[in-house]
Amino acid sequence: MGQAASTASVASRRESAQGHRAANTSKTRSTALVSPMLSGEEDDDNQRRGEAVIHDYISDLPDECLATVFQSLSSADRNRCSLVCRRWLQVEGQSRHRLSLNAQADLLPVIPSLFSRFDSVTKLALKCDRRSVSIRDDALVLISQRCPNLTRLKLRACRELTDAGMEAFAKNCKGLKKLSCGSCTFGSKGMNAVLDNCAALEELSVKRLRGITDAAAAEPIGPGVAAASLKTICLKELYNGQCFGSLILGAKNLKTLKLFRCSGDWDKLFQLVADRVTSMVEVHLERLQISDVGLQAIANYSSLEILHLVKTPECTDLGLVAIAERCKLLRKLHVDGWKANRIGDEGLIAVAKYCPNLQELVLIGVNPTKASLEMLASNCQNLERLALCGSDTVGDPEISCIAAKCVALKKLCIKSCPVSDHGMEALASGCPNLVKVKVKKCKGVTSEGGDWLRLTRGSISVNLDTGEAEHPDASASDGGAQDNGIEFPPMPGQTAATASASIASSSTGRSSSFKSRLGLCLGGV
């Protein structure tokens, strides 16, 4: 009996030991499954023990392929990937071409380590909080030494930068193609240093440049060696914007000119520009002192395709007729008449008569009648996007005319107009290519009218807002030649030592512009 009990006890211990070994093996295999990135020695040890090994195929990817994968990820996902292992940290840093940093003064000590990791940056944004002290010249110069291949630079509220710092930067980054600066305090000498050294500069955007205080005494800006390559100039909120006159006149290949809220009489400058710059394609004018004299000068740009006239009350039908008669390639026209009734049927009929390629028309604070709208609908067979806002003369008959004759129309926006459900009924049976309708603050249009349009034309996206009417705002001031990288805001307590988390890895089309300010449906379905 004792011997039998002893034998049973030994057998029980053996089964228990085997169970423990099986459990350990299972645990090891489970670990192998969730931790695929094993070293070669660990693989060999596991194979000698007869344990299952999952091969790490990601480690076989060349760095170039891994970098391509990273470039398709969001900035947040890239940051997470950089924490996986040292190789991923290195590849992610070397493949990062766009960087956005909090440009406070305490960024200076971490610049060497930061740009040792991100050594391939070509697009850089330096933005400082208005309540903080920004980087100074020494930081900008150090960045330029670390990033000699920089092609794009955005400066925001870097108020401690001087002319000397901009000059040193320009000499180190001669391949710069795009410069955007806002709320900075350097002056004419700093801007001229960029224009004199960056022969490849294609886009220049300047907003509230504080260093030029007196337009009469200020040093003229430009043209410099950059004038030959400049294609886009955007000037915003400059008391002394005409200091850039020499640059505009010298930019022989200028394609796009945007002027927003810049003081001074611009008629004379446009008269001079018309004789020297012949390749202009796009002109944006907002809250500018310009009259029909200036528009008649702009009319000499026979290649003009895009024109925005926003709150320029001295411009009348006479100037718009001149534009229409000579700029027959016009594709996009935005007019905010500011309820001045100085642009109306006469100018629009001329556009309909001479600009058959018109694809986009935005009228705000303008009062067109059925006569001009019917002619636009009949003659502009390529008209795909139409916005009518704050018009007292656009009612159901006008909408019915559009529905009957705008065959190519895809997107329609009606805001603060005397339109009713009858206009919606007309749209239901017209405009065969219509895909999106936005109706806002039109008191006569009810939710039933919108629902009926949705039911009748299931393929149309209907956005209906029946709020109280208000004065429409067509400000285009947020447009312009700007870089648009996504920036991560710093976490509470973050210092410049953690600035590498403030990274932008993707670009999004364009920044807030005329369309987004209006809430129009012209930007996309």
DONUMI-745421 format. One record per residue (C-alpha): x, y, z. Coordinates in steps of 0.5 Angstrom, whole numbers, plus 500, padded with zeros to 3 digits. Example, Ala and Ser with C-alpha at 12.3 -4.5 7.8 and 13.67 -1.06 7.14 Angstrom:
BEGIN
525491516/527498514/
// end
This chain:
BEGIN
500500500/506505502/509503495/503505491/502511495/509513493/509511486/502515485/506521489/512521484/507521478/503527480/510531481/512529474/505531471/506537475/513539472/510537465/505542466/509548468/514547462/508547457/505553461/512556460/513554453/506557451/508564455/514564451/511563444/505568446/511573447/514571441/508573437/507580440/514582440/516580432/522585432/527580435/535580435/538574431/541571437/534571440/532567434/537562434/536561442/528560440/530555435/534551439/529550444/524548439/520554440/516558434/519564432/515569427/520573422/520580423/519582415/519590417/526589419/528587412/525593409/530598406/530605410/527608403/521604403/520605411/521613410/515612404/511609409/512614414/510620409/503617408/502617416/499623420/504627424/501624430/502617428/509619425/511621432/508615435/512611430/519614432/518611439/518604437/526603436/532607434/532605427/525608426/527614430/533615425/529614419/523618421/527624423/531623416/525623412/522629415/522635410/517639414/517642421/513647425/516650431/514654437/519660436/520662443/527665446/528658449/529654443/536656442/539651446/536645443/537647436/543643435/540637437/533638434/536639427/541633428/535629428/531632423/537634418/533634412/528639413/526644407/520647410/520650416/515654420/517659426/511661430/511665437/506667441/504674441/505674449/512671449/519673447/521670440/527667438/533672436/538673430/543668433/537662433/535664426/543664424/544657427/538654424/540657417/547654418/543647420/538647414/542650408/537647403/531650406/526652401/520655405/520659411/514662415/515667420/510669425/510674430/518673431/519680433/526680436/529678429/532684426/535686419/542683421/539676422/535676416/541678412/545672415/539668414/539669406/546668405/546661408/539659405/540662398/536656395/529659398/523659394/518661399/518666404/512668408/512673414/507676419/508681425/515681424/519687426/525687421/525692415/527694408/534692409/532685411/527684406/532687401/537682403/533676402/531679395/539680393/541673395/535668394/535668386/530662386/525666390/518664387/513666393/513672397/508674402/508679407/503681413/504687418/511688417/513693423/520695421/517700415/514706419/514711414/513710407/516716404/522715408/523708407/528704403/525702397/524694397/527690391/527688385/534684387/536678384/529675386/525679381/527674375/524668379/518671383/511669381/507670387/507677391/502677397/502684401/497684407/495690412/501694410/501702412/507702407/505697402/507701396/515701398/514694394/513698388/520697385/519689387/512689383/515693377/521689377/518682377/517681370/515674370/509675376/503671375/499672382/499679385/494680392/493686395/489686402/488693406/494696404/494704404/495709398/493710391/494704387/492707380/499710379/502703380/498699376/499704370/506703371/506695372/501694366/507696361/512692364/509686367/505682361/504675364/499676370/494671371/491672378/489679381/486680388/484687391/481688397/479694401/484698396/484705394/483703387/479706381/476705374/483708372/487702376/482697373/483699366/490698367/489691369/485690363/492690359/493683362/490679356/492673360/488674366/484668369/482670376/480677379/477678386/474685387/473686394/470692398/473697392/468702392/471706387/471701382/464701377/461698371/466702367/472698370/469691369/467693362/474694360/476688364/471684360/473686353/480685354/481679359/477674355/481668358/477670365/475664369/474666376/470673378/469675385/466681386/464684393/460691391/459693399/452695397/455701393/451699387/457701383/457694379/451691376/448689370/452693365/459690367/456683368/453683361/460685358/463679362/457675359/459677352/466677352/468672357/465665355/470661359/467663366/467657370/466661377/462667379/461670386/457676387/456679394/453686395/451686388/444687385/444683378/437683375/434677370/437681364/444680366/443673369/440670363/446673359/451670363/447663363/446663356/453665354/458662359/456655358/462653362/459656369/460651374/460655381/455660382/454664389/449670390/450673397/446679400/443681393/436685393/434683386/435675386/429672387/425666384/425669377/432669377/433662380/428660375/432663370/439660372/435653373/433653366/439655363/445654367/446647364/454646367/452649374/455644379/455648385/450654387/450658394/444663395/445667401/441673404/437673398/429674397/428667394/422662397/421655396/418656389/426657387/427651390/422647386/425650380/432648381/429641382/427641375/433644372/441644372/442637370/449637373/448640380/451636385/451641391/446647393/447651399/442656402/443661408/439666411/433666405/427667409/422665404/426658404/423653409/425646411/420643407/422646401/429644402/427637404/423637397/429638393/433633397/427628395/426630388/433630386/437625391/443626388/444633390/447635397/442640400/445645406/439649408/440654414/434659415/437663420/436671421/439675415/445679417/450683412/454678409/462679409/466677403/473678406/478675403/484677407/486670410/488668403/495669400/501665398/502661405/505655407/500650411/503645415/499642421/502644427/501641434/500645440/505644446/502641452/502644458/509645461/512644455/519647454/523648448/527642450/521638447/520642441/521636437/514634438/511641434/512638428/508639421/508633416/503634411/500640407/493641406/491645400/490652401/489656408/483659410/480663404/475667401/471661400/471658407/470665410/463665406/462658408/461657400/460651397/465652392/471648395/468641395/463637395/
// end
